[in-house]
Amino acid sequence: KETVDPPKGVIKKDPLTGEPNGHLLEAASRLVARVLPKINDEVRDEGLQYAIKKLVKHGVTSVHDAAVTRSLFDTYLRAFKTN
């Protein structure tokens, strides 16, 4: 609640209570990213397959990802080659 917005970032907060609401904009997302556990290719591949199944179930036919890291790009390539 008392965490100030980092440079070039915003921690969205409830206007009445001041409690963070879970939305981190721009550089504020790094506050969480730096404490997340590292994941390996197997976990990333399983996560992508899970997401694809959920998207297909709900009729989503395409997705755009504007923040692709090299490791995520490799995950997409592995999925493409196996499907």
Legacy VTK file of the C-alpha trace (Angstrom):
# vtk DataFile Version 3.0
C-alpha trace
ASCII
DATASET POLYDATA
POINTS 83 float
0.000 0.000 0.000
2.857 2.375 0.808
5.013 1.397 -2.177
5.531 4.411 -4.388
5.348 4.166 -8.161
8.743 3.293 -9.628
10.226 5.511 -12.331
8.308 5.016 -15.582
5.731 2.785 -13.884
2.405 2.905 -12.075
0.986 0.702 -9.331
-2.773 1.045 -9.730
-4.569 1.375 -6.396
-8.137 1.495 -5.177
-9.060 5.188 -4.994
-10.919 4.737 -1.707
-8.613 2.434 0.244
-5.253 2.960 -1.442
-4.802 -0.812 -1.654
-3.045 -2.090 -4.781
-5.577 -3.634 -7.184
-3.169 -5.916 -9.037
-2.584 -3.763 -12.112
1.048 -2.880 -12.682
1.770 -0.597 -15.600
5.011 -0.305 -17.533
8.123 -0.513 -15.289
6.025 -1.374 -12.215
5.720 -4.939 -13.522
9.430 -5.383 -12.825
8.655 -5.249 -9.098
7.008 -8.648 -9.443
9.122 -10.038 -12.276
12.311 -9.871 -10.249
10.928 -12.156 -7.508
9.204 -14.750 -9.707
10.813 -18.194 -9.758
12.731 -19.165 -12.878
10.878 -21.573 -15.133
12.310 -24.134 -17.506
11.328 -25.087 -21.049
9.147 -27.989 -19.899
7.026 -25.752 -17.657
6.815 -23.083 -20.346
5.739 -25.675 -22.950
3.075 -27.104 -20.630
1.783 -23.611 -19.887
1.477 -22.780 -23.563
-0.405 -26.000 -24.298
-2.752 -25.290 -21.382
-3.394 -21.758 -22.670
-3.991 -22.978 -26.228
-6.587 -25.503 -25.023
-8.407 -22.800 -23.030
-8.357 -20.367 -25.950
-9.652 -22.951 -28.422
-12.387 -23.973 -25.981
-13.624 -20.385 -25.973
-13.374 -19.915 -29.731
-10.299 -17.712 -29.832
-8.602 -18.207 -33.179
-5.606 -15.891 -32.925
-3.462 -14.200 -30.298
-0.960 -11.356 -30.455
1.978 -11.252 -28.053
3.833 -7.931 -28.071
6.426 -8.816 -25.449
8.107 -11.994 -26.660
11.416 -12.922 -25.079
13.842 -15.285 -26.784
12.862 -18.149 -24.480
9.163 -17.611 -25.179
9.832 -17.389 -28.918
11.613 -20.738 -28.679
8.553 -22.124 -26.864
6.303 -20.953 -29.705
8.670 -22.557 -32.242
8.627 -25.896 -30.403
4.816 -25.822 -30.316
4.656 -24.963 -34.012
6.985 -27.809 -34.952
5.049 -30.410 -32.933
1.538 -29.411 -34.083
LINES 1 84
83 0 1 2 3 4 5 6 7 8 9 10 11 12 13 14 15 16 17 18 19 20 21 22 23 24 25 26 27 28 29 30 31 32 33 34 35 36 37 38 39 40 41 42 43 44 45 46 47 48 49 50 51 52 53 54 55 56 57 58 59 60 61 62 63 64 65 66 67 68 69 70 71 72 73 74 75 76 77 78 79 80 81 82
